[in-house]
Amino acid sequence: MEHGDLLPPGEDDVKDEAETAAAPAPDPVTPAHPTPTAADIRAVFRSRRGKPTKVIGSRGDHDGNPGLVPPADLRDAAVLVPLVERPGGLTVLLTQRTAHLAAHAGQISFPGGGVEPDDTGPEDTALRETEEEVGLPRERVEVVGRLDTYVTRTGFRVTPVVALVRPPFTLAPDPYEVAEVFEVPLSFILSPQGRRRESREWKGALRHFWVFPYQDRYIWGATAGMLVNLCDVLAEG
């Protein structure tokens, strides 16, 4: 399914393609706290249900960018934040978009897309889109909770759905949309050294965004913003 103006939305238009391809590999990192297990993840999101938290509830491309206002008319969407239960520890599953797409070509995202009329909720949207994009069967996926809603400047109100994924599974990425599926250790994502805040000039104003440089990949924009949210939730838990 096409959702080229959704993932990764927002600040992605700022980055120069050549610079993105040349992103440096990160130095070895150490998590601020022990990397959580699948049981820890379940417990954190179970404790969040129905309780106020320190996490702000709604985030977006406008964070730290005065004057960047999302459209008044927002389209609902959802993405899956898949945490794969590997023997060496949890990993985050991500996709790289194909180079020929009209929007956000070659960039890194979570699987997901716009809500369809037959979807029963954000979880159903995220699971359906993930199955369509990468072929991950939903019976291997255990939904544990949600992150904060993420509002993009391109007019999407995105619900990130966090899930544990149980191997073994065989993926079948949609060749039109997905160039590659890869995994990043959760320990890297949670390490303070794994991310940084960067700035670029865009349409006459300085815009700020999160970046996770991992090996030869450059994770940024809304995808990075949601990963920072995941870090905050797990630190709070």
ZASE-464514 format. One record per atom (N, C-alpha, C): residue number from 1; residue in one letter; x, y, z. Coordinates in steps of 0.05 Angstrom, whole numbers. Layout:
! residues N
PT	num	residuo	xx	yy	zz
PT	NUM	A	X	Y	Z
...
***
This chain:
! residues 237
PT	num	residuo	xx	yy	zz
PT	1	M	17	-24	0
PT	1	M	0	0	0
PT	1	M	17	25	0
PT	2	E	10	45	-16
PT	2	E	26	69	-17
PT	2	E	19	88	6
PT	3	H	39	98	19
PT	3	H	35	120	39
PT	3	H	60	137	39
PT	4	G	68	145	15
PT	4	G	94	159	12
PT	4	G	96	185	27
PT	5	D	73	199	32
PT	5	D	75	224	47
PT	5	D	71	219	77
PT	6	L	73	194	85
PT	6	L	70	189	114
PT	6	L	96	182	127
PT	7	L	111	163	117
PT	7	L	133	151	131
PT	7	L	160	154	117
PT	8	P	181	165	130
PT	8	P	179	181	154
PT	8	P	171	209	148
PT	9	P	150	220	160
PT	9	P	140	247	153
PT	9	P	156	269	167
PT	10	G	149	293	160
PT	10	G	159	316	174
PT	10	G	186	326	164
PT	11	E	206	327	182
PT	11	E	231	340	177
PT	11	E	247	327	155
PT	12	D	238	304	144
PT	12	D	254	289	125
PT	12	D	261	305	100
PT	13	D	245	325	93
PT	13	D	251	341	69
PT	13	D	276	358	73
PT	14	V	285	361	97
PT	14	V	308	378	102
PT	14	V	334	365	94
PT	15	K	336	339	97
PT	15	K	362	326	94
PT	15	K	370	322	65
PT	16	D	395	329	59
PT	16	D	406	324	32
PT	16	D	411	295	28
PT	17	E	403	284	5
PT	17	E	405	255	1
PT	17	E	434	245	2
PT	18	A	452	260	-9
PT	18	A	480	252	-9
PT	18	A	491	251	20
PT	19	E	483	270	36
PT	19	E	492	271	64
PT	19	E	481	248	79
PT	20	T	455	241	74
PT	20	T	442	219	87
PT	20	T	457	193	81
PT	21	A	465	189	56
PT	21	A	479	164	48
PT	21	A	506	162	61
PT	22	A	518	185	67
PT	22	A	545	185	78
PT	22	A	545	187	109
PT	23	A	523	181	122
PT	23	A	521	184	151
PT	23	A	542	166	164
PT	24	P	557	176	184
PT	24	P	578	161	196
PT	24	P	567	139	214
PT	25	A	582	118	217
PT	25	A	575	97	236
PT	25	A	580	107	264
PT	26	P	563	99	283
PT	26	P	566	109	311
PT	26	P	588	95	325
PT	27	D	598	108	346
PT	27	D	617	95	364
PT	27	D	602	75	381
PT	28	P	617	55	393
PT	28	P	603	37	411
PT	28	P	589	52	433
PT	29	V	565	42	441
PT	29	V	549	57	461
PT	29	V	543	38	484
PT	30	T	537	51	506
PT	30	T	529	37	530
PT	30	T	502	47	540
PT	31	P	482	30	543
PT	31	P	456	40	552
PT	31	P	458	53	580
PT	32	A	441	73	585
PT	32	A	441	86	611
PT	32	A	431	67	633
PT	33	H	415	48	626
PT	33	H	404	28	644
PT	33	H	406	1	630
PT	34	P	403	-21	646
PT	34	P	403	-47	633
PT	34	P	381	-48	612
PT	35	T	387	-61	589
PT	35	T	368	-63	568
PT	35	T	344	-80	576
PT	36	P	320	-71	573
PT	36	P	296	-86	583
PT	36	P	292	-111	567
PT	37	T	280	-130	581
PT	37	T	272	-156	568
PT	37	T	244	-153	558
PT	38	A	234	-174	545
PT	38	A	206	-174	536
PT	38	A	187	-171	560
PT	39	A	194	-185	582
PT	39	A	177	-183	606
PT	39	A	176	-155	617
PT	40	D	199	-141	616
PT	40	D	200	-113	625
PT	40	D	183	-95	607
PT	41	I	184	-100	581
PT	41	I	168	-84	563
PT	41	I	138	-87	569
PT	42	R	130	-112	573
PT	42	R	101	-117	579
PT	42	R	94	-102	605
PT	43	A	111	-104	625
PT	43	A	105	-91	651
PT	43	A	103	-61	648
PT	44	V	121	-49	633
PT	44	V	120	-20	630
PT	44	V	94	-11	617
PT	45	F	86	-24	596
PT	45	F	62	-15	582
PT	45	F	37	-23	597
PT	46	R	38	-44	612
PT	46	R	15	-51	629
PT	46	R	11	-30	651
PT	47	S	33	-20	662
PT	47	S	31	0	683
PT	47	S	21	27	672
PT	48	R	23	32	646
PT	48	R	15	58	634
PT	48	R	-15	59	629
PT	49	R	-28	36	629
PT	49	R	-56	36	621
PT	49	R	-74	51	641
PT	50	G	-86	73	631
PT	50	G	-105	88	648
PT	50	G	-92	105	669
PT	51	K	-66	108	668
PT	51	K	-52	124	688
PT	51	K	-39	148	675
PT	52	P	-39	172	688
PT	52	P	-24	194	678
PT	52	P	6	188	680
PT	53	T	22	197	660
PT	53	T	50	193	661
PT	53	T	65	219	656
PT	54	K	91	218	658
PT	54	K	108	241	652
PT	54	K	109	246	622
PT	55	V	103	226	606
PT	55	V	104	229	577
PT	55	V	81	247	568
PT	56	I	86	263	548
PT	56	I	69	286	543
PT	56	I	43	280	528
PT	57	G	40	256	517
PT	57	G	15	248	505
PT	57	G	12	255	475
PT	58	S	24	276	466
PT	58	S	24	283	438
PT	58	S	50	296	430
PT	59	R	61	287	408
PT	59	R	87	298	399
PT	59	R	84	304	369
PT	60	G	106	314	357
PT	60	G	104	319	328
PT	60	G	128	334	318
PT	61	D	127	339	291
PT	61	D	148	353	278
PT	61	D	152	382	289
PT	62	H	130	392	302
PT	62	H	131	419	312
PT	62	H	148	422	338
PT	63	D	154	399	351
PT	63	D	169	400	376
PT	63	D	196	415	373
PT	64	G	199	436	388
PT	64	G	224	451	386
PT	64	G	227	467	361
PT	65	N	206	470	346
PT	65	N	206	485	321
PT	65	N	184	506	320
PT	66	P	188	528	333
PT	66	P	168	549	334
PT	66	P	160	558	305
PT	67	G	135	561	300
PT	67	G	126	570	274
PT	67	G	119	547	255
PT	68	L	127	523	263
PT	68	L	120	499	246
PT	68	L	93	488	256
PT	69	V	72	495	243
PT	69	V	45	488	252
PT	69	V	33	467	233
PT	70	P	24	444	244
PT	70	P	12	423	227
PT	70	P	-15	433	216
PT	71	P	-24	422	194
PT	71	P	-50	430	183
PT	71	P	-73	425	203
PT	72	A	-94	440	200
PT	72	A	-117	436	218
PT	72	A	-131	410	213
PT	73	D	-131	402	188
PT	73	D	-144	376	180
PT	73	D	-124	354	181
PT	74	L	-127	336	200
PT	74	L	-108	314	203
PT	74	L	-120	287	195
PT	75	R	-104	271	181
PT	75	R	-113	244	174
PT	75	R	-101	224	194
PT	76	D	-118	206	204
PT	76	D	-108	186	223
PT	76	D	-92	165	210
PT	77	A	-70	156	223
PT	77	A	-53	135	213
PT	77	A	-41	121	237
PT	78	A	-28	98	232
PT	78	A	-15	83	253
PT	78	A	9	69	242
PT	79	V	29	65	259
PT	79	V	53	50	252
PT	79	V	58	29	273
PT	80	L	72	8	265
PT	80	L	80	-13	285
PT	80	L	109	-8	293
PT	81	V	114	-8	319
PT	81	V	141	-7	329
PT	81	V	148	-35	339
PT	82	P	160	-51	321
PT	82	P	163	-80	327
PT	82	P	190	-85	342
PT	83	L	187	-97	365
PT	83	L	211	-105	381
PT	83	L	213	-135	379
PT	84	V	235	-144	366
PT	84	V	238	-172	360
PT	84	V	254	-186	383
PT	85	E	243	-208	392
PT	85	E	255	-222	415
PT	85	E	278	-241	405
PT	86	R	301	-230	402
PT	86	R	325	-245	393
PT	86	R	339	-256	418
PT	87	P	354	-278	414
PT	87	P	369	-290	437
PT	87	P	389	-270	449
PT	88	G	401	-253	434
PT	88	G	420	-233	444
PT	88	G	407	-208	455
PT	89	G	381	-207	455
PT	89	G	367	-183	465
PT	89	G	347	-172	445
PT	90	L	330	-155	454
PT	90	L	309	-143	436
PT	90	L	322	-126	414
PT	91	T	310	-126	391
PT	91	T	318	-109	369
PT	91	T	293	-94	359
PT	92	V	298	-72	345
PT	92	V	277	-56	333
PT	92	V	277	-61	303
PT	93	L	254	-70	292
PT	93	L	252	-76	263
PT	93	L	244	-51	248
PT	94	L	259	-44	227
PT	94	L	254	-20	211
PT	94	L	255	-27	182
PT	95	T	245	-10	165
PT	95	T	246	-14	136
PT	95	T	260	9	123
PT	96	Q	272	4	100
PT	96	Q	283	25	83
PT	96	Q	266	26	58
PT	97	R	256	50	52
PT	97	R	238	53	29
PT	97	R	254	51	3
PT	98	T	241	43	-18
PT	98	T	254	40	-44
PT	98	T	261	68	-55
PT	99	A	281	68	-73
PT	99	A	292	93	-83
PT	99	A	274	107	-103
PT	100	H	255	92	-115
PT	100	H	239	104	-137
PT	100	H	214	118	-127
PT	101	L	208	116	-102
PT	101	L	182	127	-92
PT	101	L	183	158	-95
PT	102	A	159	169	-99
PT	102	A	157	198	-103
PT	102	A	163	213	-78
PT	103	A	157	202	-55
PT	103	A	161	216	-29
PT	103	A	179	200	-11
PT	104	H	198	213	2
PT	104	H	215	201	22
PT	104	H	230	176	12
PT	105	A	238	177	-13
PT	105	A	252	154	-25
PT	105	A	277	147	-10
PT	106	G	281	122	-5
PT	106	G	306	112	7
PT	106	G	308	117	37
PT	107	Q	287	128	49
PT	107	Q	289	135	77
PT	107	Q	279	112	95
PT	108	I	285	115	121
PT	108	I	279	93	140
PT	108	I	254	99	155
PT	109	S	238	78	159
PT	109	S	212	82	172
PT	109	S	203	57	187
PT	110	F	182	61	203
PT	110	F	167	38	214
PT	110	F	146	30	193
PT	111	P	139	4	192
PT	111	P	116	-3	175
PT	111	P	90	9	185
PT	112	G	74	19	167
PT	112	G	49	31	176
PT	112	G	36	47	153
PT	113	G	14	60	159
PT	113	G	0	76	139
PT	113	G	-26	87	149
PT	114	G	-42	97	131
PT	114	G	-67	110	138
PT	114	G	-88	90	147
PT	115	V	-106	99	165
PT	115	V	-128	83	174
PT	115	V	-148	79	151
PT	116	E	-157	55	148
PT	116	E	-177	48	128
PT	116	E	-204	44	141
PT	117	P	-226	48	126
PT	117	P	-253	46	139
PT	117	P	-259	20	153
PT	118	D	-247	-2	144
PT	118	D	-253	-28	156
PT	118	D	-235	-34	180
PT	119	D	-215	-17	186
PT	119	D	-198	-21	209
PT	119	D	-213	-17	235
PT	120	T	-208	-34	254
PT	120	T	-223	-32	280
PT	120	T	-209	-13	300
PT	121	G	-186	-4	293
PT	121	G	-171	14	311
PT	121	G	-142	17	301
PT	122	P	-126	33	315
PT	122	P	-98	37	307
PT	122	P	-82	11	307
PT	123	E	-88	-7	326
PT	123	E	-74	-32	326
PT	123	E	-79	-49	301
PT	124	D	-104	-49	293
PT	124	D	-112	-64	269
PT	124	D	-98	-51	244
PT	125	T	-98	-25	243
PT	125	T	-84	-11	221
PT	125	T	-55	-18	220
PT	126	A	-41	-17	243
PT	126	A	-13	-22	244
PT	126	A	-6	-51	236
PT	127	L	-22	-70	246
PT	127	L	-18	-98	239
PT	127	L	-23	-104	210
PT	128	R	-45	-92	199
PT	128	R	-52	-97	171
PT	128	R	-30	-85	153
PT	129	E	-22	-60	158
PT	129	E	-2	-48	141
PT	129	E	25	-63	143
PT	130	T	32	-72	167
PT	130	T	57	-87	170
PT	130	T	56	-113	154
PT	131	E	34	-126	155
PT	131	E	31	-151	139
PT	131	E	33	-146	109
PT	132	E	21	-123	100
PT	132	E	21	-117	72
PT	132	E	49	-108	63
PT	133	E	63	-93	80
PT	133	E	89	-82	72
PT	133	E	112	-102	73
PT	134	V	113	-117	95
PT	134	V	137	-134	99
PT	134	V	129	-164	102
PT	135	G	103	-170	103
PT	135	G	95	-198	105
PT	135	G	98	-210	132
PT	136	L	99	-194	153
PT	136	L	101	-204	180
PT	136	L	73	-214	189
PT	137	P	70	-240	194
PT	137	P	43	-250	202
PT	137	P	35	-240	229
PT	138	R	11	-231	232
PT	138	R	2	-219	257
PT	138	R	1	-239	280
PT	139	E	1	-265	274
PT	139	E	1	-285	296
PT	139	E	28	-286	310
PT	140	R	49	-274	298
PT	140	R	75	-273	311
PT	140	R	79	-247	327
PT	141	V	58	-231	327
PT	141	V	60	-204	339
PT	141	V	42	-202	364
PT	142	E	54	-192	385
PT	142	E	39	-187	410
PT	142	E	39	-157	416
PT	143	V	16	-144	412
PT	143	V	14	-116	417
PT	143	V	14	-111	448
PT	144	V	31	-92	456
PT	144	V	34	-87	485
PT	144	V	24	-59	493
PT	145	G	23	-40	474
PT	145	G	14	-14	482
PT	145	G	19	7	460
PT	146	R	16	32	467
PT	146	R	20	54	448
PT	146	R	39	74	459
PT	147	L	53	88	440
PT	147	L	68	112	447
PT	147	L	50	136	444
PT	148	D	62	160	448
PT	148	D	47	184	445
PT	148	D	39	188	416
PT	149	T	16	200	412
PT	149	T	8	208	385
PT	149	T	29	226	373
PT	150	Y	35	222	347
PT	150	Y	55	239	333
PT	150	Y	41	253	310
PT	151	V	42	280	311
PT	151	V	29	297	291
PT	151	V	51	306	271
PT	152	T	46	302	246
PT	152	T	66	310	226
PT	152	T	57	336	212
PT	153	R	77	350	202
PT	153	R	71	375	187
PT	153	R	56	370	161
PT	154	T	58	345	152
PT	154	T	44	337	127
PT	154	T	15	329	131
PT	155	G	6	331	156
PT	155	G	-23	328	161
PT	155	G	-32	300	171
PT	156	F	-14	285	184
PT	156	F	-21	259	195
PT	156	F	-20	260	225
PT	157	R	-40	247	237
PT	157	R	-40	242	266
PT	157	R	-34	212	270
PT	158	V	-9	206	277
PT	158	V	0	178	277
PT	158	V	0	166	305
PT	159	T	-11	142	307
PT	159	T	-10	127	332
PT	159	T	12	105	329
PT	160	P	34	107	344
PT	160	P	54	86	344
PT	160	P	46	63	362
PT	161	V	43	40	351
PT	161	V	34	16	366
PT	161	V	59	-2	372
PT	162	V	65	-6	397
PT	162	V	89	-21	405
PT	162	V	81	-51	407
PT	163	A	98	-68	396
PT	163	A	91	-97	397
PT	163	A	117	-113	400
PT	164	L	114	-136	412
PT	164	L	136	-156	413
PT	164	L	131	-176	391
PT	165	V	153	-183	377
PT	165	V	152	-201	355
PT	165	V	167	-227	362
PT	166	R	154	-250	359
PT	166	R	166	-275	366
PT	166	R	177	-290	342
PT	167	P	203	-294	340
PT	167	P	214	-311	319
PT	167	P	206	-340	325
PT	168	P	207	-357	304
PT	168	P	216	-351	277
PT	168	P	194	-340	260
PT	169	F	202	-324	240
PT	169	F	183	-314	221
PT	169	F	198	-309	195
PT	170	T	184	-310	173
PT	170	T	195	-305	147
PT	170	T	182	-281	135
PT	171	L	197	-261	127
PT	171	L	186	-236	116
PT	171	L	184	-238	86
PT	172	A	165	-223	75
PT	172	A	162	-221	46
PT	172	A	156	-192	39
PT	173	P	177	-175	39
PT	173	P	173	-146	35
PT	173	P	160	-140	8
PT	174	D	143	-120	7
PT	174	D	131	-110	-18
PT	174	D	153	-97	-34
PT	175	P	161	-108	-57
PT	175	P	184	-97	-71
PT	175	P	180	-69	-82
PT	176	Y	155	-60	-85
PT	176	Y	150	-33	-94
PT	176	Y	157	-12	-73
PT	177	E	150	-19	-48
PT	177	E	153	1	-26
PT	177	E	178	-3	-10
PT	178	V	187	-28	-6
PT	178	V	207	-34	14
PT	178	V	232	-45	0
PT	179	A	254	-31	4
PT	179	A	280	-40	-7
PT	179	A	293	-60	11
PT	180	E	289	-56	37
PT	180	E	303	-74	56
PT	180	E	289	-72	83
PT	181	V	290	-94	98
PT	181	V	281	-95	126
PT	181	V	306	-102	142
PT	182	F	310	-87	164
PT	182	F	334	-92	180
PT	182	F	326	-87	210
PT	183	E	344	-95	227
PT	183	E	340	-93	256
PT	183	E	363	-78	269
PT	184	V	356	-62	289
PT	184	V	375	-47	305
PT	184	V	372	-56	334
PT	185	P	394	-62	348
PT	185	P	392	-70	376
PT	185	P	377	-48	392
PT	186	L	359	-57	409
PT	186	L	345	-38	427
PT	186	L	365	-24	445
PT	187	S	386	-39	453
PT	187	S	407	-27	470
PT	187	S	419	-2	457
PT	188	F	423	-2	431
PT	188	F	434	21	417
PT	188	F	414	44	418
PT	189	I	388	39	413
PT	189	I	368	59	413
PT	189	I	366	73	440
PT	190	L	368	57	462
PT	190	L	365	67	489
PT	190	L	389	82	499
PT	191	S	412	78	486
PT	191	S	436	92	496
PT	191	S	435	121	490
PT	192	P	441	139	509
PT	192	P	442	168	504
PT	192	P	462	175	482
PT	193	Q	483	159	479
PT	193	Q	503	164	457
PT	193	Q	493	156	430
PT	194	G	471	142	429
PT	194	G	461	132	403
PT	194	G	445	153	387
PT	195	R	437	175	400
PT	195	R	421	195	386
PT	195	R	433	222	391
PT	196	R	425	240	373
PT	196	R	433	268	376
PT	196	R	412	286	363
PT	197	R	413	311	371
PT	197	R	395	331	360
PT	197	R	410	347	339
PT	198	E	399	349	314
PT	198	E	412	364	293
PT	198	E	393	386	283
PT	199	S	405	404	268
PT	199	S	390	427	257
PT	199	S	398	431	228
PT	200	R	378	439	212
PT	200	R	383	447	184
PT	200	R	365	471	178
PT	201	E	373	487	159
PT	201	E	356	509	150
PT	201	E	337	498	129
PT	202	W	311	504	132
PT	202	W	291	495	114
PT	202	W	270	516	111
PT	203	K	265	525	86
PT	203	K	246	546	79
PT	203	K	251	571	96
PT	204	G	277	578	99
PT	204	G	284	603	112
PT	204	G	285	602	142
PT	205	A	281	579	154
PT	205	A	281	577	183
PT	205	A	298	553	192
PT	206	L	309	555	216
PT	206	L	325	533	226
PT	206	L	306	513	239
PT	207	R	308	488	229
PT	207	R	291	466	240
PT	207	R	308	446	255
PT	208	H	297	435	276
PT	208	H	311	417	293
PT	208	H	298	389	292
PT	209	F	314	368	293
PT	209	F	303	341	292
PT	209	F	322	321	305
PT	210	W	312	298	312
PT	210	W	328	277	324
PT	210	W	341	259	303
PT	211	V	364	248	309
PT	211	V	378	231	291
PT	211	V	390	207	307
PT	212	F	388	183	295
PT	212	F	401	159	305
PT	212	F	419	149	283
PT	213	P	445	156	282
PT	213	P	462	145	262
PT	213	P	471	116	270
PT	214	Y	464	97	254
PT	214	Y	470	69	261
PT	214	Y	484	56	238
PT	215	Q	510	48	242
PT	215	Q	526	37	221
PT	215	Q	526	55	197
PT	216	D	517	46	173
PT	216	D	516	63	150
PT	216	D	488	74	145
PT	217	R	471	74	166
PT	217	R	444	84	163
PT	217	R	439	109	179
PT	218	Y	420	125	171
PT	218	Y	414	150	183
PT	218	Y	384	151	189
PT	219	I	377	145	214
PT	219	I	349	144	223
PT	219	I	342	172	234
PT	220	W	322	185	223
PT	220	W	316	212	231
PT	220	W	287	219	226
PT	221	G	279	245	229
PT	221	G	252	253	224
PT	221	G	232	241	244
PT	222	A	208	236	235
PT	222	A	187	225	252
PT	222	A	195	198	264
PT	223	T	208	181	248
PT	223	T	217	155	258
PT	223	T	235	159	283
PT	224	A	254	176	281
PT	224	A	272	182	304
PT	224	A	256	194	327
PT	225	G	238	212	321
PT	225	G	222	224	342
PT	225	G	206	203	358
PT	226	M	195	183	344
PT	226	M	181	162	358
PT	226	M	199	144	374
PT	227	L	224	140	364
PT	227	L	243	124	379
PT	227	L	251	139	405
PT	228	V	254	165	404
PT	228	V	260	181	428
PT	228	V	237	178	447
PT	229	N	212	178	438
PT	229	N	189	174	454
PT	229	N	190	146	468
PT	230	L	198	126	453
PT	230	L	201	99	464
PT	230	L	222	99	487
PT	231	C	244	113	482
PT	231	C	265	115	503
PT	231	C	253	128	528
PT	232	D	237	150	525
PT	232	D	226	164	548
PT	232	D	207	146	563
PT	233	V	190	131	548
PT	233	V	171	113	562
PT	233	V	185	91	578
PT	234	L	206	79	566
PT	234	L	220	58	580
PT	234	L	236	68	603
PT	235	A	246	93	601
PT	235	A	261	105	623
PT	235	A	242	111	646
PT	236	E	218	120	639
PT	236	E	198	127	659
PT	236	E	189	102	674
PT	237	G	187	79	659
PT	237	G	177	54	670
PT	237	G	197	42	690
***
